[in-house]
Amino acid sequence: MNKKIIIISFVIFLSLTSIIFAQDTIAKVFLYPSYAKKTVGSTLTVNVNIANVTKLYGYDFKLYYDNRILKAKNITEGTFLKNQGSTFFRVKEMNNTYNSTHGRIWIYSILLGPVSPASGSGTVAVIDFNSIRAGSTTINLYDTKLVSSSLGKINGNTIGGYYEFTSITKRPSAV
């Protein structure tokens, strides 16, 4: 009887350990910085980063932001996939007036040719925004797809960001 309890306890322990380990190593796509407070008129640079990914061959995602607060002005490819070889990187859409309240950015990239897929962590895209009005906005990732070299889906989590912009107040001049 004691042997059965020990064996069952050991199996449960191994199962829980593998579940905890799997949760720690799931791929994440996230914005860095995830929070910033800046003044109106300043540039906000946000990196779209990936962490804990294995055998990434391509990605596709959309970002949404409050277009009354931010205007996207420039998007460049990060080094994460490019370090593996040539890529097909495209900004399918950079639309500051996607609808009456939001802008949308749609980016995708895939490795070209028979190269090794990327594993680990790094930056996949860098986006510069102009802040145009005081207020706050989230930038959210949607429809994120990570693809392996066998064109299979890689599961992952997405984490957006929160950004605040304040007006510049002029100090009264000394008389």
Secondary structure, DSSP 8 states (H G I E B T S, - for coil): -HHHHHHHHHHHHHHHHHHHHHHHTSEEEEEESSEEEEETT-EEEEEEEEEEEEEEEEEEEEEEEETTTEEEEEEEE-STTGGGS-EEEEEEEEETTSSSSEEEEEEEEEE-SS---EEEEEEEEEEEEEE-SSEEEEEEEEEEEEEETTS-EE-EEEE-EEEEEE---------
